[in-house]
Amino acid sequence: MENDLRERREKADLSQGDLAAAVGVTRQTINAIERDRYDPSLELAFELAAYFDCAIEDIFDPADLVAGNGSQPE
């Protein structure tokens, strides 16, 4: 799923581990989302948006959100 999570995280001067701890997932999950290898659940997408004080659509492509149910990293 296309997203700008990495750009937002770097702008906030956060490591992947810092962001992962803040939203309750592993660093590997954040890495997989940033590399478009994992589609977050809607719940996680909301958590990330809340953390960055923005709408989900500001981070993730809305067309991808409608189609995605969340998938596990391979």
Summary of the structure (lengths in Angstrom):
residues: 74
radius of gyration: 10.9
end to end distance: 14.5
largest distance: 30.9
contacts: 191
relative contact order: 0.22
helix: 58%
strand: 3%
